[in-house]
Amino acid sequence: MALFGIVASVMFALPAVHVLDDLGAVLAEVRAQASGLDPLRRAVALQRDLQAHRQLSDRVLRGDQTVEPQRAARQIEVDGDLSALDTQLGQMALQRARREVLAMQADWPPLAERVSERRIDAAESLDAHALLIEQTLQLIDLVADANRLQAWVDPGERQLARALTEHLPRWSEAQAQWRAAQQSGAAAALPAIAAQHRQAQARL
């Protein structure tokens, strides 16, 4: 089966909240067809885990201590994602992408520690998580570009490959930011996030 052809039937069939889970599953399925998909799959997992940690952190910082075990578990997942990416990208000599990971490895532990120790407020946590997720989106781009991902597919599938590696992760983040703003009561941010969501959706 042609690379990325397998995603055609599932990309828009499931609720958007599952986009990243499905994207990770798709990448896992096609990784045997092309080298370089392991770090791409891990980068998608990193985005998903950071989004989940952002949501759980917001709840904890707003007083809901019942989700602290889940937040701590997601913190460990993010640690593992970054460590695995550092190793994979180092082995593949993808230095630009690895530098992005090294920068995230410097920024992530202080944020996780401040959340764990409740030394950060909810709004600042949302902003800090958003920056890390933006770095992850850049990482996905770097890995895809370095592996010439779109060059592996037939011309007719190139737009699908671009949607898979570029537009869908950004669409997912726009939706996640919308949910985070609604959860936190940050109504002032909703119009800008809505515009971002429309732009991401228009690229699909």
N, CA, C and O of each residue as an XYZ file, in Angstrom:
816
protein
N       0.856     -1.193      0.000
C       0.000      0.000      0.000
C       0.891      1.241      0.000
O       1.892      1.279      0.715
N       0.541      2.253     -0.790
C       1.360      3.446     -0.892
C       1.427      4.158      0.444
O       0.479      4.141      1.229
N       2.574      4.788      0.686
C       2.772      5.516      1.935
C       1.714      6.578      2.093
O       1.483      7.384      1.191
N       1.060      6.575      3.264
C       0.001      7.508      3.642
C      -1.345      7.208      2.999
O      -2.343      7.829      3.365
N      -1.405      6.267      2.044
C      -2.693      5.900      1.497
C      -3.608      5.327      2.554
O      -4.829      5.460      2.467
N      -3.023      4.688      3.556
C      -3.835      4.058      4.597
C      -4.545      5.060      5.490
O      -5.479      4.691      6.202
N      -4.125      6.321      5.471
C      -4.778      7.288      6.357
C      -6.021      7.890      5.744
O      -6.787      8.559      6.437
N      -6.240      7.668      4.454
C      -7.324      8.375      3.764
C      -8.679      8.097      4.389
O      -9.521      8.992      4.461
N      -8.902      6.862      4.845
C     -10.218      6.503      5.356
C     -10.440      6.863      6.809
O     -11.566      6.771      7.297
N      -9.372      7.281      7.531
C      -9.538      7.542      8.957
C      -9.274      8.979      9.360
O      -9.604      9.366     10.481
N      -8.699      9.771      8.494
C      -8.281     11.117      8.890
C      -9.444     11.955      9.410
O      -9.301     12.689     10.387
N     -10.606     11.839      8.744
C     -11.726     12.695      9.107
C     -12.906     11.894      9.650
O     -14.007     12.426      9.796
N     -12.681     10.630      9.946
C     -13.786      9.778     10.359
C     -14.044      9.812     11.850
O     -15.123      9.418     12.292
N     -13.081     10.274     12.644
C     -13.199     10.220     14.093
C     -13.218     11.617     14.689
O     -12.798     12.573     14.038
N     -13.705     11.747     15.930
C     -13.734     13.073     16.572
C     -12.342     13.688     16.632
O     -11.341     12.986     16.781
N     -12.299     15.004     16.515
C     -11.007     15.692     16.464
C     -10.180     15.460     17.703
O      -8.953     15.534     17.637
N     -10.809     15.181     18.837
C     -10.055     14.976     20.064
C      -9.153     13.758     19.948
O      -8.187     13.628     20.698
N      -9.466     12.848     18.996
C      -8.672     11.633     18.823
C      -7.639     11.769     17.710
O      -6.950     10.800     17.393
N      -7.520     12.955     17.109
C      -6.659     13.108     15.939
C      -5.237     12.648     16.215
O      -4.668     11.894     15.426
N      -4.656     13.093     17.327
C      -3.262     12.749     17.580
C      -3.087     11.275     17.906
O      -2.088     10.671     17.512
N      -4.042     10.684     18.619
C      -3.959      9.253     18.878
C      -3.975      8.475     17.580
O      -3.196      7.540     17.397
N      -4.871      8.866     16.670
C      -4.967      8.171     15.395
C      -3.729      8.430     14.548
O      -3.244      7.533     13.859
N      -3.221      9.648     14.598
C      -2.024      9.974     13.844
C      -0.853      9.124     14.312
O      -0.083      8.620     13.495
N      -0.717      8.963     15.623
C       0.355      8.116     16.131
C       0.203      6.683     15.681
O       1.191      6.025     15.356
N      -1.043      6.184     15.657
C      -1.276      4.810     15.224
C      -0.960      4.636     13.744
O      -0.393      3.622     13.336
N      -1.336      5.640     12.938
C      -1.052      5.572     11.507
C       0.450      5.549     11.254
O       0.944      4.742     10.466
N       1.163      6.430     11.921
C       2.608      6.469     11.726
C       3.267      5.169     12.161
O       4.225      4.713     11.536
N       2.758      4.576     13.225
C       3.301      3.293     13.665
C       3.081      2.228     12.597
O       3.935      1.365     12.397
N       1.942      2.283     11.911
C       1.613      1.270     10.909
C       2.470      1.391      9.661
O       2.811      0.383      9.042
N       2.822      2.619      9.285
C       3.574      2.785      8.043
C       5.070      2.897      8.263
O       5.809      3.074      7.295
N       5.542      2.803      9.485
C       6.957      3.045      9.729
C       7.848      2.031      9.030
O       9.008      2.319      8.735
N       7.303      0.824      8.760
C       8.109     -0.174      8.057
C       8.347      0.213      6.611
O       9.241     -0.342      5.972
N       7.576      1.146      6.076
C       7.686      1.516      4.669
C       8.742      2.588      4.427
O       9.132      2.799      3.279
N       9.203      3.249      5.431
C      10.180      4.323      5.217
C      10.954      4.567      6.496
O      10.389      4.539      7.589
N      12.238      4.805      6.358
C      13.052      5.108      7.534
C      12.723      6.505      8.031
O      12.270      7.358      7.268
N      12.951      6.727      9.292
C      12.754      8.060      9.842
C      11.406      8.298     10.469
O      11.185      9.365     11.041
N      10.483      7.338     10.385
C       9.163      7.579     10.941
C       9.113      7.398     12.452
O       8.201      7.917     13.095
N      10.063      6.681     13.035
C      10.053      6.503     14.488
C      10.151      7.840     15.232
O       9.342      8.095     16.124
N      11.120      8.699     14.890
C      11.152      9.994     15.601
C       9.940     10.863     15.299
O       9.524     11.653     16.146
N       9.369     10.732     14.108
C       8.162     11.502     13.798
C       7.008     11.025     14.662
O       6.254     11.838     15.196
N       6.864      9.720     14.803
C       5.816      9.170     15.654
C       6.024      9.607     17.101
O       5.061      9.938     17.794
N       7.276      9.609     17.559
C       7.554     10.013     18.941
C       7.278     11.499     19.132
O       6.803     11.904     20.193
N       7.566     12.313     18.128
C       7.288     13.751     18.236
C       5.790     14.005     18.333
O       5.359     14.892     19.070
N       4.993     13.238     17.598
C       3.540     13.353     17.702
C       3.082     12.943     19.102
O       2.203     13.577     19.685
N       3.687     11.878     19.636
C       3.356     11.457     20.999
C       3.731     12.538     22.009
O       3.008     12.763     22.980
N       4.858     13.203     21.778
C       5.275     14.291     22.665
C       4.244     15.411     22.655
O       3.889     15.937     23.710
N       3.760     15.779     21.470
C       2.737     16.821     21.403
C       1.495     16.408     22.187
O       0.955     17.197     22.962
N       1.048     15.183     21.986
C      -0.143     14.692     22.683
C       0.061     14.697     24.197
O      -0.835     15.091     24.944
N       1.249     14.257     24.656
C       1.501     14.191     26.093
C       1.619     15.583     26.710
O       1.167     15.800     27.835
N       2.222     16.528     25.985
C       2.293     17.896     26.489
C       0.900     18.519     26.576
O       0.596     19.229     27.534
N       0.063     18.257     25.589
C      -1.302     18.785     25.635
C      -2.059     18.223     26.827
O      -2.776     18.949     27.515
N      -1.896     16.922     27.068
C      -2.577     16.304     28.207
C      -2.037     16.862     29.518
O      -2.802     17.117     30.449
N      -0.715     17.053     29.595
C      -0.131     17.596     30.818
C      -0.600     19.029     31.053
O      -0.836     19.428     32.193
N      -0.733     19.799     29.979
C      -1.239     21.173     30.115
C      -2.638     21.175     30.715
O      -2.919     21.947     31.631
N      -3.512     20.321     30.208
C      -4.889     20.281     30.700
C      -4.942     19.844     32.159
O      -5.657     20.442     32.963
N      -4.190     18.804     32.499
C      -4.192     18.306     33.873
C      -3.557     19.309     34.830
O      -4.024     19.478     35.956
N      -2.491     19.974     34.383
C      -1.843     20.990     35.216
C      -2.794     22.132     35.508
O      -2.839     22.646     36.625
N      -3.555     22.526     34.496
C      -4.504     23.618     34.694
C      -5.525     23.251     35.764
O      -5.872     24.074     36.611
N      -5.997     22.026     35.721
C      -6.974     21.595     36.732
C      -6.346     21.558     38.129
O      -6.958     21.991     39.106
N      -5.128     21.040     38.208
C      -4.446     20.963     39.506
C      -4.200     22.364     40.068
O      -4.435     22.618     41.249
N      -3.727     23.262     39.214
C      -3.395     24.604     39.674
C      -4.635     25.424     40.030
O      -4.541     26.442     40.717
N      -5.787     24.974     39.559
C      -7.044     25.632     39.913
C      -7.757     24.930     41.068
O      -8.908     25.229     41.384
N      -7.040     23.985     41.693
C      -7.545     23.416     42.934
C      -8.049     21.994     42.883
O      -8.425     21.437     43.915
N      -8.068     21.382     41.689
C      -8.555     20.012     41.570
C      -7.393     19.043     41.768
O      -6.714     18.678     40.808
N      -7.169     18.633     42.998
C      -6.028     17.768     43.308
C      -6.296     16.298     42.970
O      -5.392     15.468     43.074
N      -7.511     15.972     42.572
C      -7.824     14.574     42.272
C      -7.101     14.066     41.035
O      -6.940     12.857     40.866
N      -6.659     14.982     40.162
C      -6.006     14.549     38.921
C      -4.479     14.626     39.015
O      -3.787     14.436     38.015
N      -3.952     14.903     40.213
C      -2.498     14.981     40.363
C      -1.798     13.681     39.960
O      -0.750     13.759     39.319
N      -2.308     12.492     40.294
C      -1.625     11.270     39.835
C      -1.530     11.180     38.305
O      -0.503     10.773     37.760
N      -2.609     11.564     37.626
C      -2.578     11.546     36.163
C      -1.593     12.567     35.623
O      -0.889     12.306     34.647
N      -1.543     13.750     36.269
C      -0.589     14.770     35.819
C       0.847     14.278     35.978
O       1.671     14.437     35.077
N       1.138     13.677     37.137
C       2.489     13.168     37.386
C       2.853     12.078     36.384
O       3.999     11.998     35.943
N       1.877     11.233     36.021
C       2.133     10.178     35.037
C       2.439     10.772     33.670
O       3.317     10.275     32.964
N       1.727     11.830     33.285
C       1.995     12.486     32.001
C       3.363     13.156     32.016
O       4.047     13.191     30.992
N       3.762     13.679     33.150
C       5.100     14.274     33.249
C       6.161     13.226     32.922
O       7.124     13.509     32.210
N       5.980     12.028     33.443
C       6.928     10.946     33.159
C       6.904     10.586     31.672
O       7.945     10.290     31.087
N       5.720     10.612     31.065
C       5.607     10.319     29.639
C       6.381     11.351     28.812
O       7.090     10.995     27.870
N       6.239     12.623     29.170
C       6.965     13.668     28.445
C       8.473     13.482     28.617
O       9.232     13.623     27.658
N       8.902     13.168     29.830
C      10.328     12.893     30.061
C      10.808     11.792     29.121
O      11.862     11.913     28.497
N      10.022     10.713     29.025
C      10.407      9.600     28.167
C      10.424      9.959     26.697
O      11.309      9.526     25.959
N       9.443     10.756     26.260
C       9.399     11.197     24.861
C      10.663     11.980     24.505
O      11.289     11.723     23.476
N      11.032     12.930     25.355
C      12.195     13.761     25.072
C      13.478     12.942     25.071
O      14.342     13.137     24.217
N      13.604     12.026     26.028
C      14.793     11.191     26.088
C      14.916     10.315     24.842
O      15.997     10.188     24.268
N      13.786      9.706     24.427
C      13.808      8.848     23.244
C      14.138      9.646     21.987
O      14.895      9.181     21.134
N      13.572     10.843     21.871
C      13.860     11.680     20.708
C      15.327     12.085     20.665
O      15.936     12.086     19.595
N      15.894     12.425     21.804
C      17.308     12.780     21.864
C      18.158     11.629     21.327
O      19.071     11.846     20.530
N      17.858     10.419     21.762
C      18.609      9.246     21.324
C      18.406      8.975     19.837
O      19.376      8.774     19.106
N      17.155      8.968     19.386
C      16.862      8.648     17.992
C      17.477      9.663     17.040
O      18.097      9.294     16.043
N      17.302     10.935     17.351
C      17.811     11.974     16.454
C      19.334     12.007     16.456
O      19.949     12.306     15.432
N      19.949     11.700     17.605
C      21.400     11.610     17.657
C      21.916     10.477     16.791
O      22.918     10.634     16.093
N      21.240      9.337     16.829
C      21.646      8.194     16.018
C      21.470      8.461     14.532
O      22.234      7.953     13.711
N      20.467      9.254     14.187
C      20.200      9.563     12.780
C      20.948     10.794     12.294
O      20.852     11.162     11.123
N      21.694     11.434     13.192
C      22.476     12.637     12.854
C      21.589     13.763     12.317
O      21.991     14.509     11.424
N      20.394     13.876     12.863
C      19.508     14.984     12.504
C      19.749     16.108     13.513
O      19.009     16.262     14.485
N      20.791     16.881     13.263
C      21.286     17.810     14.274
C      20.344     18.984     14.527
O      20.185     19.409     15.671
N      19.719     19.513     13.480
C      18.808     20.647     13.691
C      17.627     20.229     14.560
O      17.236     20.942     15.484
N      17.070     19.071     14.253
C      15.957     18.581     15.052
C      16.414     18.271     16.472
O      15.693     18.543     17.432
N      17.597     17.708     16.605
C      18.084     17.373     17.944
C      18.312     18.638     18.767
O      18.067     18.635     19.974
N      18.774     19.710     18.145
C      18.949     20.963     18.897
C      17.620     21.457     19.451
O      17.578     22.016     20.547
N      16.539     21.259     18.713
C      15.210     21.647     19.205
C      14.854     20.819     20.432
O      14.302     21.338     21.402
N      15.172     19.527     20.384
C      14.902     18.654     21.520
C      15.739     19.059     22.727
O      15.235     19.087     23.850
N      17.006     19.371     22.504
C      17.875     19.790     23.609
C      17.347     21.062     24.258
O      17.408     21.205     25.479
N      16.828     21.990     23.452
C      16.249     23.215     24.008
C      15.019     22.882     24.859
O      14.808     23.475     25.916
N      14.217     21.935     24.389
C      13.038     21.538     25.156
C      13.439     20.810     26.436
O      12.786     20.962     27.468
N      14.497     20.030     26.375
C      14.972     19.349     27.577
C      15.468     20.337     28.626
O      15.476     20.035     29.820
N      15.880     21.513     28.177
C      16.275     22.556     29.126
C      15.064     23.291     29.697
O      15.072     23.694     30.860
N      14.013     23.468     28.873
C      12.848     24.256     29.294
C      11.812     23.437     30.059
O      11.128     23.968     30.934
N      11.692     22.167     29.741
C      10.628     21.351     30.307
C      10.796     21.072     31.806
O       9.831     21.274     32.544
N      11.956     20.621     32.306
C      12.032     20.264     33.736
C      11.669     21.403     34.682
O      10.965     21.159     35.662
N      12.117     22.644     34.437
C      11.702     23.713     35.356
C      10.189     23.934     35.376
O       9.609     24.203     36.428
N       9.558     23.818     34.211
C       8.103     23.984     34.175
C       7.421     22.855     34.943
O       6.531     23.107     35.755
N       7.828     21.628     34.693
C       7.221     20.493     35.386
C       7.419     20.600     36.896
O       6.517     20.281     37.671
N       8.604     21.050     37.309
C       8.881     21.194     38.740
C       8.010     22.272     39.366
O       7.496     22.093     40.470
N       7.842     23.381     38.675
C       7.028     24.469     39.216
C       5.563     24.048     39.335
O       4.880     24.418     40.290
N       5.088     23.276     38.362
C       3.719     22.774     38.471
C       3.607     21.809     39.639
O       2.673     21.892     40.436
N       4.561     20.894     39.737
C       4.532     19.886     40.800
C       4.543     20.524     42.179
O       3.874     20.052     43.097
N       5.309     21.604     42.318
C       5.441     22.272     43.612
C       4.456     23.435     43.776
O       4.488     24.143     44.782
N       3.581     23.627     42.782
C       2.554     24.690     42.817
C       3.199     26.069     42.942
O       2.714     26.928     43.679
N       4.288     26.267     42.221
C       4.972     27.556     42.236
C       4.733     28.338     40.940
O       5.549     29.174     40.553
N       3.619     28.062     40.284
C       3.263     28.737     39.041
C       1.750     28.859     39.015
O       1.048     27.974     39.505
N       1.239     29.948     38.449
C      -0.219     30.054     38.383
C      -0.721     29.430     37.087
O       0.055     29.120     36.183
N      -2.040     29.255     37.021
C      -2.625     28.522     35.897
C      -2.385     29.220     34.563
O      -2.077     28.561     33.569
N      -2.521     30.536     34.529
C      -2.352     31.266     33.270
C      -0.920     31.150     32.762
O      -0.696     30.943     31.570
N       0.049     31.283     33.665
C       1.456     31.175     33.265
C       1.771     29.762     32.787
O       2.555     29.574     31.856
N       1.165     28.783     33.419
C       1.361     27.398     33.006
C       0.844     27.175     31.586
O       1.512     26.531     30.777
N      -0.332     27.699     31.284
C      -0.879     27.555     29.935
C       0.056     28.163     28.897
O       0.289     27.570     27.843
N       0.588     29.338     29.192
C       1.489     30.005     28.253
C       2.775     29.205     28.059
O       3.251     29.047     26.935
N       3.334     28.701     29.159
C       4.585     27.950     29.068
C       4.388     26.644     28.301
O       5.247     26.255     27.509
N       3.277     25.973     28.529
C       2.990     24.754     27.776
C       2.808     25.057     26.287
O       3.263     24.293     25.436
N       2.146     26.169     25.977
C       1.927     26.531     24.578
C       3.259     26.725     23.848
O       3.395     26.341     22.686
N       4.236     27.321     24.530
C       5.549     27.519     23.915
C       6.227     26.185     23.638
O       6.820     26.000     22.575
N       6.147     25.264     24.573
C       6.753     23.951     24.367
C       6.064     23.191     23.233
O       6.720     22.498     22.456
N       4.762     23.324     23.143
C       4.044     22.632     22.074
C       4.380     23.252     20.722
O       4.459     22.542     19.720
N       4.576     24.558     20.684
C       5.012     25.195     19.438
C       6.387     24.674     19.031
O       6.638     24.451     17.847
N       7.274     24.480     19.996
C       8.575     23.878     19.687
C       8.395     22.467     19.133
O       9.124     22.056     18.230
N       7.431     21.730     19.666
C       7.177     20.378     19.177
C       6.686     20.404     17.736
O       7.077     19.557     16.932
N       5.839     21.364     17.406
C       5.366     21.494     16.026
C       6.533     21.796     15.090
O       6.598     21.262     13.983
N       7.446     22.644     15.528
C       8.642     22.915     14.735
C       9.501     21.665     14.586
O      10.084     21.423     13.530
N       9.573     20.872     15.656
C      10.325     19.626     15.615
C       9.734     18.667     14.587
O      10.471     18.052     13.817
N       8.406     18.534     14.572
C       7.755     17.676     13.589
C       8.110     18.122     12.176
O       8.402     17.290     11.317
N       8.086     19.425     11.932
C       8.460     19.952     10.615
C       9.904     19.587     10.271
O      10.189     19.155      9.154
N      10.814     19.762     11.233
C      12.227     19.500     10.981
C      12.475     18.025     10.661
O      13.240     17.699      9.753
N      11.828     17.146     11.408
C      12.020     15.715     11.167
C      11.454     15.329      9.805
O      12.084     14.584      9.055
N      10.264     15.837      9.488
C       9.663     15.523      8.192
C      10.521     16.047      7.051
O      10.735     15.346      6.062
N      11.017     17.278      7.181
C      11.846     17.859      6.127
C      13.163     17.101      5.973
O      13.603     16.834      4.855
N      13.782     16.759      7.089
C      15.075     16.082      7.038
C      14.967     14.715      6.377
O      15.909     14.252      5.734
N      13.819     14.073      6.537
C      13.619     12.757      5.946
C      12.915     12.817      4.593
O      12.526     11.789      4.039
N      12.755     14.036      4.067
C      12.131     14.230      2.758
C      10.825     13.452      2.682
O      10.564     12.725      1.724
N      10.010     13.628      3.726
C       8.804     12.815      3.872
C       7.889     12.934      2.665
O       7.397     11.928      2.154
N       7.659     14.155      2.211
C       6.714     14.324      1.117
C       7.265     13.815     -0.210
O       6.502     13.599     -1.151
N       8.573     13.622     -0.298
C       9.163     13.100     -1.534
C       8.960     11.604     -1.676
O       9.157     11.053     -2.760
N       8.568     10.937     -0.595
C       8.389      9.488     -0.654
C       7.085      9.083     -1.305
O       6.928      7.928     -1.701
N       6.155      9.996     -1.424
C       4.803      9.626     -1.836
C       4.571     10.016     -3.285
O       5.301     10.829     -3.852
N       3.544      9.424     -3.869
C       3.140      9.777     -5.220
C       2.634     11.214     -5.235
O       2.142     11.715     -4.224
N       2.758     11.888     -6.403
C       2.300     13.285     -6.460
C       0.875     13.461     -5.978
O       0.561     14.457     -5.326
N       0.012     12.514     -6.285
C      -1.381     12.637     -5.874
C      -1.587     12.545     -4.383
O      -2.630     12.959     -3.876
N      -0.590     11.998     -3.651
C      -0.707     11.836     -2.203
C       0.078     12.894     -1.439
O       0.085     12.907     -0.208
N       0.737     13.777     -2.177
C       1.601     14.741     -1.508
C       0.825     15.655     -0.560
O       1.293     15.965      0.536
N      -0.363     16.083     -0.989
C      -1.171     16.949     -0.130
C      -1.599     16.209      1.129
O      -1.681     16.803      2.205
N      -1.872     14.920      0.998
C      -2.231     14.119      2.158
C      -1.059     14.013      3.129
O      -1.233     14.110      4.343
N       0.138     13.813      2.575
C       1.325     13.751      3.430
C       1.554     15.067      4.150
O       1.931     15.084      5.322
N       1.327     16.168      3.449
C       1.504     17.483      4.073
C       0.482     17.693      5.183
O       0.803     18.221      6.248
N      -0.748     17.274      4.919
C      -1.778     17.404      5.956
C      -1.414     16.582      7.179
O      -1.611     17.027      8.310
N      -0.887     15.393      6.960
C      -0.562     14.494      8.053
C       0.544     15.036      8.934
O       0.464     14.940     10.159
N       1.574     15.603      8.331
C       2.753     16.010      9.097
C       2.765     17.490      9.474
O       3.523     17.894     10.357
N       1.948     18.292      8.826
C       1.999     19.737      9.084
C       0.679     20.278      9.604
O       0.638     20.898     10.667
N      -0.408     20.050      8.861
C      -1.657     20.724      9.192
C      -2.406     20.055     10.347
O      -2.934     20.748     11.218
N      -2.459     18.736     10.368
C      -3.209     18.070     11.427
C      -2.648     18.344     12.818
O      -3.430     18.606     13.732
N      -1.319     18.297     13.028
C      -0.827     18.642     14.366
C      -1.204     20.063     14.794
O      -1.505     20.299     15.964
N      -1.187     21.009     13.849
C      -1.552     22.387     14.191
C      -3.055     22.523     14.432
O      -3.482     23.287     15.298
N      -3.841     21.796     13.680
C      -5.285     21.803     13.901
C      -5.591     21.228     15.284
O      -6.426     21.759     16.017
N      -4.913     20.149     15.625
C      -5.108     19.548     16.946
C      -4.755     20.532     18.051
O      -5.467     20.621     19.051
N      -3.664     21.273     17.880
C      -3.263     22.227     18.906
C      -4.243     23.381     19.001
O      -4.524     23.859     20.100
N      -4.768     23.839     17.873
C      -5.775     24.911     17.922
C      -6.993     24.455     18.708
O      -7.533     25.213     19.513
N      -7.427     23.232     18.481
C      -8.560     22.705     19.237
C      -8.225     22.543     20.713
O      -9.045     22.843     21.580
N      -6.999     22.061     20.999
C      -6.604     21.882     22.393
C      -6.543     23.222     23.114
O      -6.933     23.313     24.279
N      -6.062     24.263     22.442
C      -6.024     25.585     23.065
C      -7.440     26.101     23.323
O      -7.695     26.748     24.338
N      -8.348     25.813     22.405
C      -9.740     26.227     22.594
C     -10.320     25.577     23.848
O     -10.956     26.239     24.668
N     -10.091     24.271     23.981
C     -10.605     23.570     25.158
C      -9.962     24.084     26.437
O     -10.630     24.234     27.460
N      -8.642     24.356     26.373
C      -7.944     24.857     27.559
C      -8.487     26.224     27.971
O      -8.657     26.494     29.160
N      -8.759     27.087     26.983
C      -9.292     28.414     27.294
C     -10.686     28.319     27.895
O     -11.020     29.053     28.825
N     -11.498     27.410     27.359
C     -12.836     27.219     27.921
C     -12.761     26.681     29.345
O     -13.496     27.131     30.223
N     -11.869     25.715     29.571
C     -11.721     25.123     30.898
C     -11.246     26.138     31.921
O     -11.684     26.127     33.071
N     -10.333     27.030     31.487
C      -9.746     27.981     32.419
C     -10.584     29.242     32.577
O     -10.324     30.067     33.453
N     -11.597     29.384     31.713
C     -12.414     30.587     31.779
C     -11.769     31.787     31.137
O     -12.168     32.920     31.404
N     -10.764     31.561     30.284
C     -10.061     32.667     29.626
C     -10.839     33.104     28.391
O     -10.401     32.886     27.261
N     -11.975     33.712     28.611
C     -12.864     34.066     27.505
C     -12.217     35.053     26.540
O     -12.498     35.018     25.342
N     -11.363     35.925     27.044
C     -10.742     36.937     26.184
C      -9.884     36.308     25.097
O      -9.679     36.904     24.040
N      -9.381     35.098     25.358
C      -8.501     34.452     24.387
C      -9.268     33.698     23.317
O      -8.678     33.325     22.303
N     -10.546     33.462     23.501
C     -11.300     32.600     22.598
C     -11.378     33.131     21.169
O     -11.224     32.331     20.247
N     -11.610     34.444     20.911
C     -11.667     34.894     19.517
C     -10.372     34.635     18.750
O     -10.417     34.200     17.599
N      -9.227     34.893     19.366
C      -7.953     34.655     18.686
C      -7.746     33.173     18.434
O      -7.271     32.785     17.367
N      -8.096     32.347     19.399
C      -7.946     30.904     19.235
C      -8.903     30.398     18.161
O      -8.547     29.519     17.377
N     -10.106     30.944     18.122
C     -11.065     30.550     17.093
C     -10.533     30.875     15.699
O     -10.698     30.087     14.767
N      -9.896     32.036     15.560
C      -9.312     32.407     14.268
C      -8.188     31.447     13.895
O      -8.065     31.045     12.738
N      -7.374     31.084     14.875
C      -6.300     30.129     14.637
C      -6.869     28.781     14.201
O      -6.343     28.142     13.291
N      -7.945     28.357     14.855
C      -8.588     27.090     14.519
C      -9.104     27.123     13.083
O      -8.932     26.156     12.342
N      -9.735     28.230     12.684
C     -10.278     28.324     11.327
C      -9.153     28.266     10.288
O      -9.296     27.631      9.243
N      -8.036     28.934     10.585
C      -6.901     28.908      9.663
C      -6.339     27.497      9.536
O      -6.029     27.047      8.433
N      -6.207     26.799     10.661
C      -5.680     25.434     10.612
C      -6.628     24.515      9.866
O      -6.186     23.669      9.088
N      -7.928     24.669     10.092
C      -8.910     23.811      9.435
C      -8.941     24.092      7.933
O      -9.143     23.176      7.135
N      -8.742     25.348      7.546
C      -8.785     25.693      6.133
C      -7.659     25.055      5.346
O      -7.775     24.867      4.135
N      -6.554     24.716      6.030
C      -5.414     24.107      5.349
C      -5.629     22.620      5.086
O      -4.903     22.023      4.291
N      -6.615     22.017      5.745
C      -6.823     20.572      5.597
C      -7.429     20.235      4.250
O      -7.670     19.064      3.957
